[in-house]
């Protein structure tokens, strides 16, 4: 299922058992496995001889690298923190590293419907030059995966790590387990997208019978990697006419943002109550609170005219008196 990391430090067996415990609880723990392999390598380079996470070791691990941003550093620290908590429960000496404040959340690029349409057209007509059957199989994934990001507002990790048994292809119900914040939720796929998903599944099933992952990677026993999808996203995006005119650098996550923003605009255009519908959208997207969903509402320049048109509250406000000169 996963890449076999050969850990050699005194923590090796503990790392193995910790990951096994997390997976028994339903967590995928792929990125964390790679992170802990890096931590094991650091311990070997520092010639750590005891199963003991000292403050010095934790602080060394917490130093931000030149090749990573603040949020990436924080993810590494959180992973070690979880491992340290596990060791402390077992009775071993472990310094629990503190969490760090993340970078200010940047305002993402929200692709327009026109941008998304052109992007998906390029994805649908993509044909790899390499005739290797694995390349030909992987190309079938992109049209479905990117549509799930936009049409269902899935996070990239949720789409990549989607298991076949969690996608009911009869009802269109997707079960998301242990997502961000360790939250579970149900996501429903529209009938037209469900039809595409069934066609894709039938084709892949012929090539990989009884597979575990809905989007199998290069190694069919593992899911497609997020880094691979992100790299392909950039390749497709640079083929669009919009790649040279947008100010912000888009990512696959932008499709999730677009889903939310376009849905809010559609509700406003239909005259639906924003306050009534927002809790449903928040639950559907797996947000921790409605305030998290409100973040999109306040940063969608394209729906400002729609908001102004349907904002009945502002019509009751007495306008400011202009001084007479």
N, C-alpha and C positions, 0 to 999 in steps of 0.2 A: 504493500500500500504506500509506503513512504520510503524516502531515501534512507539508507542505513548509515548513520553517522557513527564513526568509531571514536568514542570518547576515552581518554586515557588518564585523566586526572583522578584523584581520590574521590571526586564527586560522581564519577561515571555511572556506577550502579544506582546511585540516588537519583540522578537525572533520568535514567531509564525507568525507574519505578515511579517517579513523579509524573512523567509524561503518560505512562500507562494508567495511572490513577486518574489523570485529567480526562483521558480518552474514555475510560470506563464511565465517567460522569457525562459523556456526550460531547465534550469539546474536541475539535479537530486537532488543534495544536500542531500545525505544520510549521508556521512561521516561528512559533516559540521553540520548536525543536531545533531549528537552525540557529536561533539566538543562543540557546543553551549550549549548543556545540561550539559556538564562538567563545562563550564563557569558559567552557572546558579547556579550549585552546589557550586562553589567557592564563588560566591556572597552571597549565603545563609550562608556559613560557616564564611564569613567575616562580616555578618550582614549588608550588604549594604542596605540602606533604600531609596535611591533616584535613579532615572533613570539618572545616570551620570557616564560615564566611565572616571575616573580620571587617571592621569599619574601613580599614585601609584598603582591603580588597574591593569592597563595595564602592568606595569612592573612586578607585582606579577604574573600575568598570563604568562608572557614571560620567566619566569625562567625555564631552562631546567630541566626536571625530570630525576631521576636516571634510569628510565626504558625506556627512549627514546633517539634516536640519534638527532643530530642537525637538520637534515632535517625534522623530525617529529615535533620538537619544532617549527620550522619555519612555518610549515603548520598550526599549531594552531594559531600562531600570525597573519598570513595572513587572517585566518577566522575571527578573532576578528577585524582586520583592516577593512574588508568589512562591518561588522556589525556596527562598529563605524562610518564609512562613511555614512551608511544608517541613523543612528541616527542624524548625523549632518545635513543631508538633511531635516529631519523632524523638525529641529530647536532645538534639544536637545544638551546638553553639552556633548561632547565626545572627549576625547584625542585620536588622531589617532596614534596608535603604529607604530614605524618604522619597516621596513623590515630588516632582518638579512642575512648576507652572508651564503650560504649553504656550506656544506662540499665539498671538492674536489671530483669531479665525479670519482668513482672508475672504473677501467677497469673490465667489467663483464666477466664471463666465457661464451665463445661462444661454445655451444654444437655442436659436429660434427654430420654429417648425420647418422653415425653409432649409436651414443649415442641417438639421437632422435628416430631412428627406434626402438631401444630396449625399450626405454621409452614408446613409443606408443603401442608396443606389450603388455607390462605389463598393460597399461591402458585398452586396448581392452579386455584382459582376466580377468580383475578384477571382483570379485564377492563378495559382502559384506556378512559377516557371518550372519548379522541380516536380517531376512525375512520381516521386516517391509516394507510395500509398498513404504514408503517415501525413504528408503535407496535404494530400487530397482529402483525407479524412478531417484534419483540423480545420480546413477552410469551411466545412459544413457547420462548424460551431458558431462562427462569428455572426452570421445573420440572426441567429436565434438569441445568442447571449446578449448582444447589444440591444435587441428589441426588448428583452426582459428588463434590462437596466432602465430603458426609457418608458416602456408601457406599464411596468409594474413598480418602478422606483426602487428596484433592488440595489443593495450595496454590491460592489464588485466581488467582495469575498463571498457574499451570499449566493451569487450566481455561480461563481467558480466552484464552490464547495457543495453545490446542490447534489444530493444523492437521488438516485432514481426512485427509491422507495418513498421519498418525501414529495414526489410530484405525481399527483393523481391525474393521469392524462384523460380520464373519463369526465371528471368534474371540473378540471382546471384549477384544482386547489394545491397550492404549494405550502408546505409546512417548513417554517424557518425556526430552527432550534439553536439556542445558545448564541444568539447574535450579539451585537454590541450591547454592553451592559447586561449580558447574560439573560436576554429577553427572548421569549418565544412568541411567534405570531403566525397567522394564516394570511396568505396572499392569494388573490384570485386572478386568473388570467382570462382575458377577453376571448370570445369564441373564435375570432379570426386568428389571433395569435396562437390559441390552443391548437387550431388546425395545422399551423406551421410546425408547432412543437411535436405533434403526432407524426407528421411526415418525416421530420428530422429523426425522431426516435426510431421509427421503422427502419430507416436507412442505416443508422448506427448499430441498431440491434443485429442486423444481418452481418455486420463486420465484427462486432464484439458482443456475442450473446451473453446474457446474464451479467452485464457490467454493473459495477457499483455506482459509478459517478455519471451524472447526466451529461456532463461535459468532460469526457476523459482526455487526459493530456497526452504528451508524446509517449510517455509510459502509460499504457491503458489502465494500469492498476492504481494510478494516482489521478487526481483532478488536474485540469489545466491550470497552469500557474498564473497568478495575478500579474506578475511582471511581464509574462508573455503577452497577455491580453492588453496591458497598458502599452507595450511596445507596438503592437499591431494597431491599436487605436491611433497612435501618433502617425503611423504610416498612412492609414486611411484618411485621417484628418488633413494631412498635408497634401492630399490629392484633391481636396475640395477647393472651390474658388474663395472660400472664406478664410483660409489658413493665413493669408497675408494681410487681412484687414481687421481682425479682431485684436483687441489690446491684451487680453489675458490668455494665458496658455491653458487650453482645455484639457481635461482628463476624462477617463470613463465615468468618474463620479459626477461629472457635469450632467450626464444623462439623468441621474437620479434627481439632481436639482431641477432639471428641466421638467421632469414629470410633475413634481410638486408645483412649480410655478405655473405651468400650463393648465394644470387641474384647477388651481385657484382662480385663474383668469376665466376659465370656462364657467365655473360656478357663478362668478360675478356677472358674466354676460347673460347667464340664464336667469339671473335675479334670485338665486338661492342665497340663504342667509349664511354669511361668512362664519359667524360665531357658532351656528348650529352644525355646519359641516366640518369645521376645523378639527374637533376631537376625533372624528372618524378618520380623517387624513393622517392625523398624528399617530393613531393606533396602527393604521395600515402601513405606515413607513417605519414603525418600530422606534419612534422617538420617545425619549424619556419623559417629555412633558410637552404640552401644547406650545409653551414658549419657544421650544426648539423649532417647532414648525413655523411659528411666527417670524422666525429669522428670515425665511424666504420671502414672506409677504412684504417685508420692509426693504428688500433689496432688488425688487423686480421692476426695473425702469419701464419695461414694455407694458406693464399693466397699470401704470399710474393714470392714464386717461380713463381706463375702465373703472378704476377705483373712484376717481373724481365723479364720473357719471352716475355711479350707483351709490355714492356716499350720501345717504339721506340725513345723517347726523349733522354734517357740516352746513346743511341748508338752514338749520335752526340757530346757528351761531350768529350773533349780531356783528356785522362787519366793523372793522376798526374805523374810527372817525378820522378823516383826513383834515389836518389843520387848514383853516382858511386864511389865506394871506391877502 
